[in-house]
């Protein structure tokens, strides 16, 4: 019988016997890095080309262009109004559907998907045809139209947050302690839906800051409309303004996400996501 560990033995393998074996999960990691690099090149290469075309000096002249401050302020104001109105409308509605009318969830999902299916041109033309005269002369009409556009994203973010909670038990416990509906919504549900609310805020702000069709047809010069108007006279200034808007939006959304994730981790929650929220520990004030 061959000696144990010899050429024909059954002992431990010789040193270097597994030299050609690929570590487990190596192929998956390589594919992830490959996809990440390809996606980075796909997104960053056009930005680099646009930055090279515009030049660094064009960014300084963007701020001094007429209409820059007013259009940017209008877009920010519309983003704030749209976010507040959308959350104020959709939060009680989504909570009520989850509690009292769970069979209407599919119907709500179908209704809230309509603003995505209907073209923005058709939507704004219909709104302008039926809107009262006192609204047509104010930016509130455009903000209310943006509320309709933001409704699908806000509903899905809140729906994901409510699905991660034992909503019925939380509300019943709050009611048994003597809290009313408003107190339950403000002191119990809102702390537990902080991550979902931040996700809805990120989506609503990104939608408003990048919308062009409705604002142009409603004859309001928001920041995207201002960029398009200036592209007719100066291509470099227009490209620089587009890059500036993109960077500012990224920084703004990144700040919301980082602050929301940090606050959620302090209170035992999960990271801020868009349509999925991990089950978190129930907490209240």
Backbone bond lengths (Angstrom), bond angles and torsions (degrees), N, CA, C in turn:
res aa  C-N    CA-C-N  psi(-1)  N-CA   C-N-CA  omega(-1)  CA-C   N-CA-C  phi
1 X - - - 1.464 - - 1.522 109.50 -
2 X 1.313 115.51 135.88 1.458 118.72 -178.07 1.506 110.17 -65.55
3 X 1.307 114.53 150.90 1.459 119.79 179.73 1.523 110.39 -65.68
4 X 1.317 113.74 145.49 1.464 119.61 -178.61 1.517 109.89 -63.78
5 X 1.322 116.74 123.66 1.449 121.63 -178.86 1.503 113.43 89.80
6 X 1.356 119.09 -0.85 1.449 122.52 179.07 1.501 111.10 -78.76
7 X 1.339 116.01 -164.06 1.456 119.71 -178.25 1.507 112.91 -61.54
8 X 1.321 117.93 -36.72 1.465 119.84 179.13 1.500 113.25 -108.95
9 X 1.314 117.27 11.26 1.456 120.45 -176.01 1.511 112.33 -82.13
10 X 1.318 113.56 -176.66 1.472 120.53 -177.75 1.518 111.06 -118.37
11 X 1.309 116.91 18.74 1.449 120.70 -177.83 1.508 111.26 -75.33
12 X 1.303 116.50 -170.51 1.484 120.27 -179.68 1.510 110.66 -63.29
13 X 1.302 117.71 148.92 1.466 120.68 -177.26 1.514 110.94 -66.95
14 X 1.325 113.83 157.08 1.448 118.99 178.04 1.528 110.25 -66.34
15 X 1.329 113.56 160.46 1.453 118.76 178.73 1.538 109.32 -64.81
16 X 1.331 115.69 130.21 1.458 119.78 -178.29 1.509 113.56 87.46
17 X 1.361 117.28 7.69 1.455 119.61 -178.63 1.511 113.22 -68.45
18 X 1.368 119.40 -23.23 1.451 123.24 -179.70 1.529 111.30 -107.03
19 X 1.323 115.09 25.84 1.447 118.30 -175.32 1.521 111.63 -62.15
20 X 1.326 119.07 -34.39 1.460 121.35 -176.39 1.514 114.55 -91.34
21 X 1.336 118.44 2.16 1.459 121.50 -177.51 1.531 109.41 -80.77
22 X 1.346 117.45 130.70 1.459 122.53 179.31 1.523 109.29 -81.30
23 X 1.326 119.50 131.27 1.470 121.02 178.62 1.518 110.92 -59.72
24 X 1.324 116.83 145.51 1.472 119.68 179.62 1.523 111.31 -63.51
25 X 1.328 115.50 137.65 1.452 121.70 -179.87 1.508 114.79 83.68
26 X 1.336 117.55 1.95 1.468 119.82 -178.02 1.512 111.53 -66.81
27 X 1.352 116.43 -42.45 1.466 119.78 -179.49 1.530 111.17 -63.08
28 X 1.341 116.95 -39.91 1.461 120.61 179.18 1.524 111.19 -63.96
29 X 1.327 116.96 -42.72 1.461 120.60 178.50 1.524 111.60 -64.96
30 X 1.334 116.59 -40.51 1.463 119.94 179.32 1.517 111.44 -64.21
31 X 1.335 116.76 -40.60 1.460 119.76 178.82 1.523 110.97 -65.60
32 X 1.324 117.36 -38.72 1.463 120.33 179.09 1.524 110.97 -62.94
33 X 1.329 116.82 -45.09 1.456 119.83 179.56 1.524 110.97 -66.51
34 X 1.328 116.60 -36.53 1.471 119.65 178.50 1.519 111.06 -63.66
35 X 1.335 116.32 -46.99 1.468 120.54 178.97 1.521 110.83 -63.40
36 X 1.339 116.80 -40.04 1.459 120.77 179.63 1.524 111.28 -63.67
37 X 1.321 116.80 -43.00 1.468 120.08 -179.34 1.523 110.91 -67.38
38 X 1.347 117.10 -42.46 1.464 120.16 179.09 1.532 110.53 -63.46
39 X 1.332 117.22 -42.52 1.465 120.59 178.83 1.529 111.06 -65.06
40 X 1.329 116.68 -39.35 1.466 119.98 179.02 1.525 110.92 -64.09
41 X 1.331 117.03 -43.04 1.462 120.22 178.17 1.525 110.54 -64.33
42 X 1.343 116.34 -40.32 1.457 121.09 -177.89 1.525 111.46 -63.11
43 X 1.329 117.15 -38.59 1.458 120.17 -177.20 1.527 112.65 -89.27
44 X 1.317 118.19 -35.30 1.455 120.65 -174.00 1.519 113.14 -84.14
45 X 1.318 118.12 -28.18 1.464 119.86 -178.73 1.534 112.22 -63.13
46 X 1.355 119.96 -45.85 1.480 118.18 175.41 1.527 113.21 -62.69
47 X 1.336 117.28 -35.12 1.458 119.49 178.20 1.527 110.89 -65.91
48 X 1.321 116.54 -40.47 1.454 119.72 178.19 1.526 110.71 -65.12
49 X 1.328 117.04 -40.05 1.467 120.69 178.58 1.529 110.79 -64.92
50 X 1.341 116.62 -41.86 1.463 119.82 178.40 1.523 111.22 -65.72
51 X 1.331 116.94 -40.07 1.463 120.26 178.34 1.523 111.38 -64.95
52 X 1.312 116.56 -38.08 1.467 119.90 178.27 1.528 111.32 -69.02
53 X 1.339 116.65 -34.95 1.461 119.80 178.77 1.527 111.39 -69.78
54 X 1.337 116.62 -43.42 1.463 120.11 -176.66 1.522 111.88 -73.89
55 X 1.327 116.42 -41.71 1.455 119.56 -176.31 1.517 111.76 85.15
56 X 1.311 116.33 153.18 1.462 120.82 -178.53 1.528 110.95 -67.69
57 X 1.317 116.87 -33.83 1.466 119.68 -176.86 1.527 113.00 -66.19
58 X 1.349 117.11 -22.22 1.464 119.78 -178.79 1.520 112.29 -69.63
59 X 1.341 117.91 -25.05 1.459 120.15 -178.82 1.525 111.21 -67.73
60 X 1.329 116.75 -32.79 1.457 118.65 178.66 1.510 113.15 -69.96
61 X 1.328 116.64 -32.13 1.463 119.81 -179.39 1.523 112.72 -81.24
62 X 1.339 117.98 -14.96 1.468 120.32 -179.92 1.519 110.57 -64.85
63 X 1.324 116.58 -43.94 1.461 120.72 -175.22 1.523 110.98 -65.84
64 X 1.328 116.92 -32.95 1.469 120.29 -178.77 1.521 113.44 -82.97
65 X 1.325 118.29 -3.77 1.459 120.68 179.10 1.533 110.63 -68.96
66 X 1.325 118.81 142.55 1.475 120.59 178.94 1.526 111.54 -66.12
67 X 1.313 115.33 134.98 1.456 121.46 178.71 1.513 114.92 91.47
68 X 1.331 118.00 -6.31 1.470 119.87 -177.91 1.525 111.42 -65.12
69 X 1.323 116.60 -51.50 1.464 120.43 -175.76 1.523 111.46 -65.82
70 X 1.323 117.36 -43.81 1.467 120.30 -177.55 1.525 111.82 -66.88
71 X 1.326 117.76 -40.19 1.470 119.91 -179.93 1.522 111.37 -69.46
72 X 1.330 116.85 -40.17 1.468 119.51 178.19 1.520 111.02 -66.63
73 X 1.339 117.08 -40.26 1.465 120.08 177.93 1.526 111.27 -64.39
74 X 1.334 116.89 -37.76 1.466 119.91 177.86 1.525 111.17 -64.69
75 X 1.321 117.82 -42.48 1.461 120.74 179.41 1.524 111.23 -64.54
76 X 1.321 116.87 -41.47 1.467 119.79 178.58 1.517 110.72 -65.58
77 X 1.333 117.40 -42.05 1.466 120.66 178.63 1.522 111.09 -63.21
78 X 1.317 117.09 -42.37 1.460 120.10 177.37 1.529 111.67 -64.08
79 X 1.327 116.76 -36.76 1.458 119.75 178.70 1.523 111.36 -64.74
80 X 1.336 116.79 -41.49 1.462 120.38 179.88 1.526 110.75 -67.18
81 X 1.337 116.95 -46.23 1.468 120.27 -179.56 1.527 110.61 -63.50
82 X 1.316 117.18 -44.63 1.467 120.65 -178.66 1.517 111.28 -61.95
83 X 1.317 116.83 -43.82 1.465 120.26 -178.62 1.525 111.31 -64.02
84 X 1.329 117.00 -45.80 1.465 120.15 -177.91 1.522 111.61 -65.84
85 X 1.330 117.56 -45.45 1.464 120.78 -178.48 1.532 110.76 -67.06
86 X 1.312 117.29 -41.04 1.467 120.40 -179.11 1.522 111.41 -63.57
87 X 1.315 116.80 -45.66 1.464 119.90 179.65 1.526 110.85 -67.27
88 X 1.345 117.18 -39.80 1.465 119.97 178.90 1.524 112.01 -62.93
89 X 1.324 117.94 -31.78 1.465 121.08 179.12 1.523 112.36 -84.05
90 X 1.330 116.88 -43.26 1.464 120.36 -170.43 1.515 113.40 -83.56
91 X 1.332 118.35 -28.98 1.468 119.01 -178.13 1.525 112.57 -64.49
92 X 1.355 120.33 -53.75 1.474 118.01 177.31 1.524 112.89 -62.79
93 X 1.329 116.75 -36.55 1.468 119.45 -179.87 1.518 111.57 -64.13
94 X 1.317 117.09 -45.85 1.467 120.46 -179.08 1.517 111.23 -65.93
95 X 1.333 117.33 -40.81 1.471 120.26 178.13 1.522 110.56 -64.08
96 X 1.336 117.31 -42.89 1.470 120.28 -179.28 1.525 111.43 -64.83
97 X 1.320 117.15 -40.19 1.469 120.14 178.41 1.518 110.56 -64.66
98 X 1.314 118.31 -41.05 1.460 120.98 179.49 1.524 111.43 -66.52
99 X 1.320 117.34 -34.94 1.458 120.31 -176.28 1.525 113.00 -85.06
100 X 1.331 117.09 -49.88 1.458 121.49 -169.46 1.524 113.59 -102.46
101 X 1.317 117.31 -31.51 1.467 120.57 -174.01 1.534 110.81 -128.54
102 X 1.317 117.88 62.00 1.478 119.14 -177.54 1.530 113.20 -64.77
103 X 1.331 117.41 -22.67 1.465 119.34 179.78 1.523 112.32 -72.76
104 X 1.329 116.87 -14.19 1.464 120.26 -179.08 1.535 112.74 -91.88
105 X 1.320 117.16 8.58 1.465 118.55 -179.24 1.528 111.39 -62.73
106 X 1.323 116.31 -44.30 1.468 119.33 179.74 1.523 111.11 -64.10
107 X 1.333 116.34 -38.23 1.460 119.31 177.35 1.521 111.00 -65.47
108 X 1.324 117.53 -41.00 1.460 121.25 177.92 1.518 111.07 -63.70
109 X 1.319 117.04 -39.71 1.464 119.79 177.79 1.522 110.78 -63.93
110 X 1.341 116.87 -38.39 1.459 119.69 177.43 1.512 113.06 -68.12
111 X 1.347 116.47 -40.30 1.461 120.00 -179.98 1.528 110.91 -67.45
112 X 1.324 116.43 -43.35 1.463 119.38 -176.86 1.521 112.90 -73.29
113 X 1.306 118.49 -12.61 1.468 119.95 177.52 1.528 111.46 -85.88
114 X 1.330 117.76 -13.85 1.462 121.09 -177.15 1.536 113.28 -60.02
115 X 1.343 120.29 -42.10 1.478 118.01 178.58 1.519 114.02 -60.14
116 X 1.323 117.91 -23.29 1.462 120.30 176.66 1.522 110.35 -80.57
117 X 1.313 116.92 -33.88 1.465 120.98 -177.71 1.528 110.89 -76.89
118 X 1.343 117.12 -41.16 1.464 121.12 -178.33 1.520 109.20 -73.89
119 X 1.328 119.68 130.58 1.473 121.37 178.41 1.525 111.12 -61.86
120 X 1.333 117.61 143.06 1.473 120.12 179.47 1.522 113.33 -59.29
121 X 1.330 117.99 -31.49 1.467 120.20 179.71 1.526 110.09 -63.65
122 X 1.318 116.76 -45.55 1.465 120.70 179.13 1.520 110.34 -63.88
123 X 1.323 116.98 -40.32 1.457 120.81 -177.31 1.521 111.84 -65.67
124 X 1.319 117.59 -46.20 1.463 119.66 -177.18 1.526 111.07 -71.93
125 X 1.339 118.58 -33.59 1.468 120.34 176.85 1.527 110.59 -64.68
126 X 1.338 116.67 -41.71 1.462 119.54 177.18 1.511 112.31 -65.69
127 X 1.326 117.15 -39.23 1.465 120.35 179.06 1.521 110.68 -65.31
128 X 1.328 117.67 -43.08 1.457 120.62 179.62 1.530 112.21 -66.09
129 X 1.331 116.85 -26.94 1.460 119.83 -179.34 1.526 112.62 -75.67
130 X 1.329 117.43 -31.06 1.464 120.10 -175.08 1.519 113.10 -109.55
131 X 1.326 118.51 -7.58 1.464 120.55 -176.63 1.524 110.64 -70.34
132 X 1.323 118.04 143.33 1.474 120.48 177.03 1.519 111.02 -67.45
133 X 1.318 115.58 159.21 1.457 120.97 -174.11 1.514 113.85 -65.22
134 X 1.351 117.44 -36.08 1.466 118.77 -177.38 1.518 112.44 -69.77
135 X 1.337 118.23 -19.81 1.459 120.91 177.24 1.527 112.29 -85.50
136 X 1.326 116.35 -29.19 1.454 119.85 -177.39 1.524 112.51 -65.53
137 X 1.305 117.10 -24.68 1.461 120.42 -178.71 1.528 113.16 -91.91
138 X 1.323 117.93 5.11 1.461 121.81 -179.33 1.520 109.58 -125.12
139 X 1.323 114.81 163.04 1.466 120.38 177.38 1.520 112.44 -77.77
140 X 1.342 117.34 -5.74 1.453 119.82 178.53 1.530 111.74 -64.05
141 X 1.332 117.07 -32.58 1.460 119.61 179.26 1.523 110.75 -63.23
142 X 1.321 117.12 -43.19 1.456 120.65 177.79 1.520 111.06 -66.58
143 X 1.328 117.12 -36.98 1.463 120.30 177.83 1.524 111.26 -65.14
144 X 1.341 116.81 -41.79 1.467 119.60 178.54 1.531 111.26 -66.81
145 X 1.322 116.88 -32.94 1.461 119.88 175.82 1.518 110.87 -67.93
146 X 1.328 116.66 -38.45 1.462 120.07 175.63 1.528 111.78 -65.64
147 X 1.331 116.17 -29.58 1.476 119.29 175.83 1.525 110.10 -60.51
148 X 1.326 116.07 -41.47 1.464 119.89 178.52 1.530 110.68 -63.65
149 X 1.327 116.89 -40.08 1.463 120.08 179.20 1.524 112.09 -68.63
150 X 1.330 116.99 -36.41 1.465 120.81 -178.21 1.521 113.01 -80.44
151 X 1.324 117.88 -12.91 1.459 121.36 -176.30 1.534 113.66 -57.91
152 X 1.336 121.15 -44.95 1.473 119.23 -179.38 1.524 112.85 -61.07
153 X 1.326 117.70 -41.54 1.461 120.70 -177.75 1.527 111.05 -70.87
154 X 1.322 116.24 -41.08 1.465 119.67 179.55 1.525 110.89 -65.97
155 X 1.321 116.98 -42.70 1.460 119.78 -179.22 1.523 111.26 -62.05
156 X 1.317 117.28 -42.84 1.465 119.62 -178.02 1.515 112.21 -69.91
157 X 1.323 117.43 -34.94 1.459 119.51 176.21 1.526 111.18 -66.49
158 X 1.343 117.05 -44.27 1.461 120.25 178.23 1.517 111.65 -68.64
159 X 1.329 117.18 -37.39 1.461 120.46 178.28 1.522 111.24 -62.62
160 X 1.334 116.77 -40.36 1.463 120.16 177.36 1.521 111.03 -64.91
161 X 1.342 117.14 -39.35 1.458 119.66 178.07 1.514 113.00 -66.54
162 X 1.329 117.81 -38.88 1.466 120.90 179.79 1.527 111.55 -71.43
163 X 1.313 117.40 -33.96 1.460 120.09 177.50 1.523 111.94 -65.50
164 X 1.331 117.15 -24.96 1.461 120.82 179.56 1.522 112.71 -81.58
165 X 1.340 117.60 -4.53 1.450 122.15 -179.08 1.520 110.71 -111.38
166 X 1.315 115.29 154.65 1.468 120.88 168.93 1.522 106.38 -87.31
167 X 1.317 115.56 76.98 1.458 121.91 -167.25 1.529 112.19 -61.89
168 X 1.311 116.70 -45.24 1.465 119.60 -176.55 1.519 111.60 -61.97
169 X 1.320 116.78 -42.72 1.465 120.24 -179.93 1.522 111.19 -65.88
170 X 1.329 117.04 -39.81 1.461 120.78 -179.74 1.519 110.83 -63.94
171 X 1.326 117.27 -45.89 1.462 120.88 -177.84 1.524 110.50 -67.50
172 X 1.330 117.69 -41.69 1.461 120.22 178.65 1.525 111.74 -63.94
173 X 1.314 117.15 -39.39 1.467 119.94 177.44 1.520 111.20 -65.24
174 X 1.334 116.37 -39.83 1.458 119.73 178.23 1.527 111.49 -65.97
175 X 1.323 116.32 -41.82 1.471 119.76 178.75 1.526 111.48 -66.28
176 X 1.323 117.12 -36.09 1.468 119.91 179.67 1.520 111.92 -67.49
177 X 1.329 116.95 -22.93 1.465 120.85 177.04 1.524 112.28 -89.30
178 X 1.321 116.90 4.11 1.459 120.99 174.85 1.511 115.59 94.26
179 X 1.328 118.25 8.50 1.462 120.40 -179.33 1.522 110.07 -82.37
180 X 1.322 115.82 140.44 1.452 120.94 176.05 1.517 111.50 -83.02
181 X 1.334 114.84 -176.22 1.469 119.57 -177.02 1.520 111.75 -64.74
182 X 1.339 117.16 -44.84 1.461 120.19 -178.60 1.528 110.73 -66.53
183 X 1.320 116.59 -41.47 1.463 119.76 178.62 1.521 111.48 -65.57
184 X 1.324 117.21 -38.74 1.458 120.40 177.59 1.523 111.18 -64.83
185 X 1.320 115.30 -42.51 1.459 118.92 -179.76 1.522 111.59 -66.31
186 X 1.340 117.32 -39.45 1.454 120.72 -173.96 1.535 112.52 -81.90
187 X 1.345 117.08 -41.10 1.462 120.22 -171.47 1.520 114.02 -99.39
188 X 1.335 117.03 -16.61 1.467 119.17 -177.22 1.519 111.81 -114.39
189 X 1.340 116.67 -51.42 1.463 119.20 -174.26 1.526 112.55 -76.43
190 X 1.325 116.95 -42.82 1.465 118.81 -177.54 1.526 113.19 -60.51
191 X 1.350 120.79 -43.53 1.474 118.38 176.59 1.519 113.07 -61.12
192 X 1.317 117.84 -31.79 1.459 120.69 -179.80 1.522 112.88 -82.75
193 X 1.331 117.20 -15.24 1.458 121.31 -179.96 1.524 111.75 -108.28
194 X 1.328 116.81 19.17 1.468 119.31 -177.62 1.524 111.49 -61.07
195 X 1.326 116.92 -42.06 1.467 120.40 -179.89 1.523 111.28 -64.76
196 X 1.335 117.03 -43.38 1.462 120.39 179.25 1.524 111.27 -65.96
197 X 1.332 117.33 -37.83 1.465 120.42 179.06 1.530 111.37 -66.44
198 X 1.312 116.96 -39.09 1.458 119.70 176.94 1.524 111.30 -66.71
199 X 1.334 116.78 -36.68 1.455 119.77 175.90 1.527 111.04 -63.39
200 X 1.330 116.70 -43.60 1.460 120.32 177.31 1.527 111.33 -63.86
201 X 1.331 117.16 -36.16 1.461 120.49 178.11 1.521 111.50 -65.31
202 X 1.323 116.43 -43.29 1.468 120.81 178.71 1.529 110.87 -59.35
203 X 1.329 116.57 -45.87 1.461 120.48 -178.14 1.531 111.60 -67.20
204 X 1.331 117.16 -41.61 1.466 120.38 -178.37 1.526 111.45 -66.86
205 X 1.317 116.60 -43.19 1.461 120.16 -179.79 1.524 111.01 -64.76
206 X 1.329 116.62 -43.78 1.463 120.01 178.82 1.522 111.29 -62.25
207 X 1.332 116.75 -37.51 1.463 120.31 179.22 1.525 111.58 -65.24
208 X 1.328 116.98 -46.71 1.466 120.62 -175.63 1.528 110.98 -69.50
209 X 1.313 117.95 -40.69 1.467 120.49 -176.87 1.524 112.88 -70.46
210 X 1.332 117.54 -15.18 1.453 119.39 -179.54 1.519 114.73 -113.60
211 X 1.331 119.13 2.32 1.463 121.46 -176.18 1.527 110.59 -80.19
212 X 1.339 116.48 135.90 1.461 121.51 -176.91 1.532 113.03 -123.12
213 X 1.333 118.33 -42.86 1.464 122.15 -169.41 1.518 112.43 -61.61
214 X 1.324 117.17 -52.11 1.464 120.57 -176.17 1.517 111.76 -65.91
215 X 1.328 116.90 -39.86 1.457 119.66 -179.27 1.522 111.30 -65.69
216 X 1.325 117.61 -39.69 1.470 119.92 -179.84 1.519 111.74 -69.13
217 X 1.335 118.02 -39.42 1.460 120.38 178.25 1.522 112.30 -71.79
218 X 1.332 116.76 -26.84 1.464 121.09 177.53 1.527 111.73 -87.21
219 X 1.339 116.52 3.56 1.472 123.38 174.91 1.523 111.97 62.70
220 X 1.336 116.09 38.64 1.456 121.29 173.22 1.518 108.92 -114.83
221 X 1.315 116.36 135.92 1.457 120.53 -177.66 1.527 109.33 -95.35
222 X 1.328 114.96 81.06 1.452 119.75 171.05 1.524 109.28 -76.03
223 X 1.317 115.76 178.73 1.457 118.54 -175.80 1.530 113.08 -63.30
224 X 1.342 120.55 -42.99 1.471 118.51 174.80 1.524 113.21 -61.47
225 X 1.331 117.76 -37.33 1.465 120.22 177.64 1.527 110.41 -66.87
226 X 1.320 117.09 -40.13 1.467 120.42 178.11 1.527 111.27 -61.68
227 X 1.332 116.73 -39.26 1.469 119.93 177.73 1.521 110.56 -62.72
228 X 1.328 116.65 -41.94 1.465 119.74 -179.80 1.529 111.07 -66.13
229 X 1.328 117.27 -41.04 1.466 120.43 -179.40 1.526 110.34 -64.16
230 X 1.324 117.65 -41.83 1.454 120.56 -179.27 1.515 112.74 -73.50
231 X 1.331 117.23 -19.41 1.465 118.77 177.56 1.528 111.78 -67.19
232 X 1.338 117.42 -19.45 1.453 120.23 178.84 1.528 112.39 -75.12
233 X 1.324 117.00 -21.53 1.464 120.68 -177.22 1.521 113.36 -108.62
234 X 1.329 117.48 -37.26 1.462 120.86 -177.65 1.518 109.15 -141.74
235 X 1.322 116.12 110.21 1.458 120.17 -179.21 1.506 112.52 -68.87
236 X 1.331 118.06 -38.40 1.456 120.95 -178.39 1.530 111.43 -67.18
237 X 1.328 116.24 -42.22 1.461 119.73 178.26 1.531 110.61 -65.01
238 X 1.321 117.40 -39.01 1.453 121.23 179.28 1.531 111.31 -64.34
239 X 1.334 116.56 -44.07 1.465 120.13 179.04 1.524 110.48 -66.18
240 X 1.329 117.00 -41.13 1.462 120.03 177.90 1.524 111.33 -63.33
241 X 1.340 117.36 -39.85 1.461 120.75 177.87 1.527 111.11 -65.77
242 X 1.331 117.10 -38.51 1.463 120.50 177.78 1.522 110.93 -63.93
243 X 1.336 116.19 -44.43 1.464 119.50 177.75 1.521 111.31 -64.39
244 X 1.331 116.59 -39.84 1.458 119.81 178.34 1.524 111.45 -63.33
245 X 1.333 115.94 -43.27 1.462 119.39 177.67 1.519 111.08 -63.33
246 X 1.334 117.01 -39.56 1.454 120.71 179.11 1.517 111.55 -64.30
247 X 1.330 117.08 -44.78 1.461 120.74 -179.61 1.527 111.51 -67.05
248 X 1.334 116.65 -41.84 1.462 119.69 179.08 1.524 110.87 -63.94
249 X 1.332 116.57 -41.49 1.468 119.98 178.08 1.515 111.17 -63.51
250 X 1.321 116.71 -43.22 1.464 120.40 177.78 1.524 111.28 -60.10
251 X 1.328 116.44 -45.87 1.462 119.59 -179.22 1.527 111.00 -64.23
252 X 1.334 115.94 -41.45 1.462 120.21 -179.85 1.529 111.53 -63.58
253 X 1.334 116.46 -47.61 1.453 120.38 -179.68 1.525 111.71 -68.86
254 X 1.335 116.51 -36.33 1.455 119.44 177.00 1.518 111.18 -65.01
255 X 1.345 116.02 -38.61 1.453 119.10 177.34 1.518 112.46 -63.59
256 X 1.333 117.08 -42.97 1.464 120.25 177.40 1.526 110.76 -61.47
257 X 1.323 116.51 -43.91 1.461 120.51 -178.00 1.522 111.76 -65.70
258 X 1.337 116.37 -44.40 1.466 119.72 -178.59 1.517 111.00 -66.08
259 X 1.327 117.55 -45.04 1.457 120.38 179.24 1.522 111.62 -63.47
260 X 1.334 116.10 -41.04 1.461 119.21 179.22 1.513 112.29 -66.58
261 X 1.323 117.92 -40.78 1.457 121.43 179.27 1.519 111.17 -67.12
262 X 1.349 116.07 -41.17 1.461 119.07 179.56 1.523 111.44 -64.95
263 X 1.347 116.45 -41.75 1.455 119.94 179.08 1.518 111.22 -66.98
264 X 1.341 117.00 -37.70 1.454 120.19 179.83 1.523 111.28 -67.21
265 X 1.329 117.21 -37.93 1.459 119.82 178.52 1.516 111.65 -67.58
266 X 1.352 116.87 -34.96 1.457 119.28 177.57 1.520 112.05 -65.02
267 X 1.333 116.21 -34.60 1.461 120.91 -177.42 1.520 112.96 -97.50
268 X 1.326 117.27 6.66 1.456 120.14 176.79 1.500 115.05 92.38
269 X 1.340 118.75 10.24 1.458 121.63 -179.62 1.508 112.34 -91.78
270 X 1.340 115.87 -170.62 1.445 121.47 -179.19 1.511 110.87 -105.52
271 X 1.311 114.86 -173.76 1.456 120.72 -179.41 1.518 110.68 -75.65
272 X 1.320 115.47 156.50 1.455 121.24 178.84 1.517 108.57 -74.67
273 X 1.324 116.97 123.11 1.446 123.06 176.86 1.517 108.32 -125.90
274 X 1.337 116.90 -178.54 1.448 120.05 -174.95 1.520 112.41 -94.21
275 X 1.336 117.55 -59.22 1.453 120.14 -174.72 1.519 112.57 -118.74
276 X 1.312 119.33 0.95 1.441 121.83 178.86 1.512 109.23 -130.65
277 X 1.326 116.85 135.44 1.464 121.97 179.19 1.515 107.11 -130.44
278 X 1.328 115.34 126.52 1.453 119.42 -179.20 1.516 109.53 -70.29
279 X 1.331 115.80 151.13 1.459 120.56 178.69 1.512 108.89 -63.64
280 X 1.326 116.32 127.97 1.447 121.70 -175.26 1.519 110.04 -119.28
281 X 1.317 114.66 165.40 1.453 120.57 177.59 1.521 109.88 -73.06
282 X 1.302 117.47 131.28 1.450 121.80 -179.65 1.511 110.43 -68.48
283 X 1.321 115.66 135.48 1.443 120.22 -178.47 1.525 108.91 -143.54
284 X 1.288 118.20 159.13 1.458 123.06 179.68 1.496 111.06 -151.02
285 X 1.295 115.63 168.19 1.470 120.83 -179.78 1.520 110.32 -86.16
